[in-house]
Amino acid sequence: MGDGTGNLVAVGFSKDACRKALSKMIVLDELPFSFVEREGFRHFFSIACPKFDPPSRTTIARVINQLYLDEKAILKSMFSFNKQKGETIGKSIKACLLDWGIDRVFTITVDNASANDVAIKYVNRKLSNWVIDGVILDGEFCHVRCCAHILNLIVTEGLKDIHESIISIRNVVRYVRSSPSRLQKFKKCTEHEKIECKGNVILDVCTRRNSTYLMLESALKFQKEFERLEEEDGNYVSYFLEDEIGKRKIGPPRFDDWETSRVFVKFLKKFYDATLKFSASLSVTSNQYFHEVFSIQSELIELSTNTDPFLSTMATSMKRKYDKYWGSIETINKLLLISIVLDPRYKLDYVTFCLGHLYGNDKGEEMTKGLKELLCRLYECYNGWDSNSIGTQSSNDFQLLNGMNVDRDKHDGYFRFTMLQKFKKMR
């Protein structure tokens, strides 16, 4: 074989190298694992490379899985040594701001990746250099962690306790949806049961917990149909005996798996609804934060003392994850609470009332004091930029803001109704 310089170079045969090359071909060309067992492919290799015995579909699946793990390890190593990742994200944000002509930013919402801390600091420095009022309060509250992302992390923590039950249901859904013929058999079972269920089973995306809720909700409606499928479809049972890499699939779900998932999906709906509200793109969502997040906290506190050991254990583990991000005033971006204080339907008294119920009166008062101080700082910041403000008017406004003495008798009926509805379980 030539080396490009006209010299011949001896190349030895490597069975391992051939397997890796074959696995890369299957991945790149999106071929099925069964391709390696087809007669034409094996005949070609018997002529092109007689020394190489093509592996079975199970073996090639195992090789591809190991290839994935090797590549993942290489990427993790590369990212761990690349210290400029956060700054690279910041530069991308800066480029977008310049392109859109934005030189003043109040907050930036990102997920919980540690690199984003560096990115936000980088953007704050650049904005401060562009204009005097490029950021508010030196960017102290610029970094807003995505509420939907944190909810996803909390739910993921809860799913650990019913991991195998969910996988077993996911596997039966995957079986039904893997081919038109299997789906048709499933529909016949539905007709036999004479149960009218709108829609069909949904396969989730493992990293998106909202889709997991939708999968469980849809699958639970068809529990009897899945059980009948197990009785009538021989391929259904064999499907769980072994997968492509020689491991037994979890499933089919037993009675306890269905019942565990049935209990969990009711609890999961609260997170599903909250995530939908936080993910809205055509309306403001900052005013939804306080109601949804603190309602979830109330639910977790209540369930952590439930007599059902499954619910209490699950809620306790989720509460620990909740506390990591939202358990104290130090871990909450106070601007998300300020948006409720500025809402004329609620104001500071409502926030104080809620904080007192969740953290106790002493802690609630301490957190309220911190909100008042932030309100005053924000007022002074904006007032300092307003060169046309009148001294007397500003002084009166500041005294009103600093006092925050809201008469409860002047609160409208909507405030009282909402407050009671939010905490009726805690009275």
Steps between C-alpha positions, in 0.01 A plus 500: 500500500629850413570761767468798261876524433528209255619257769319177585388453858394165643160513673397212726145369529310606812169341581431764765567785256262342248226473762541865597496609135186291443328650805582854383358419156173381656475818710594742222276337239217439754483130419310246715704263716356210302691627195810305611306172476368551147617255236624761249711681758661178622573387146669833423725471804589139421649632173638838612645383832488123548682522835219706655196317631214755523351509852136438591254782560536452876879528486499806274247670728735438792794644304299812407396547861864487609590742221241741640643470851855559372397810304304631799806463724712690247249787487474519879877517526515772236232709672664463841825646367330772297475783753366750243160335454313750718673795337418358157132494594531858624657609172211342310250694712699820447499445124120462504455818706718697258315357203163598648617839620435426869730673748288479819406166659302440818521121530622202298328163546718193451503139618694378800830412329800629698652652185211747490627667819814600312296599193273737697797666673662554162184660356462723808854633455439579136163669563650714777767624259251582224271738690466624858164331556577187300415277798297549817678502839828389340331190359443353846164353395566460129539122518158328504506123505236349275209391720388234252849349500516487880154341514631237262792430737263469797274258313802298388592457866152362570512265204800322650269333751280346229767468234436137405121541496528784250751311286271197487210715377729684257611166355145376435415832334815476289403145399152606387629799305799324342308372194159541329417132550558516876295816525219330309502204742481742789200675346325164464549442872342840558200405290467168683490673837226729365650798678497828317819694571575804295849538359780247508796404714785753497871422520690749712837667464696394809654843563165684475292418805188661358500235230543231770182625664314485168628147436391372841165674479423346161638152584299472822179532300597187307617278785249223420593512133869451580412207725293341224783557252727299730254208482441506124827616342787254531751755371403735784646269765812410301567870443600532867730199511804665342585825325759579234796502739411178679324646805146422611255786463310614808135403468229433426351704787343311788204609711721690746665691214163619373377598847822682589488695174130577554577664833802686368332639187242687712781670685697558179213696345573798726853519360369452148258793531764723659751422225246592232443837666871571534563399139246741351654714227218745424439630852693621804581215741693669783176570688417126489816395682398569858161330478618185324829442680369564849191291430731212407699556818179477705414175324845354568483594867159339534593180315828458688294425813253273316423163658576330167874416523540516122358852474682630807839364384455638151383841624788523748763439231332753270482752785877474546550583133247785530683647800827500306361754253204671672520408867613837634499867412869470414434242227202681345539787259309765695384673183259211447341588835505872422276433199230379742550793736445739209182316396215714641292188563750360752764749621742444787244380755412201287866404459556541875200280573625225269858512627376481858305182429787334318798607711347612829422855611856591604659380179214649299554842658873477432436419135246783477756743638741394229235566233433850641871580488521385140196709406667808645825424319315460171316827556821687577665347193224606261452835671870576464472456122202729473660846477158664471358363825369758748653482846181538700310246294791256518517534877129431539521200268799362690326530837197317363719228357713464810198475727308250290211535747225339299160506666352151482147648512567663164591171332231394261305176515718344237802519729321329790350234278832417335687496829253260659493276194877474490531392862169336583680171557731659757238661723 
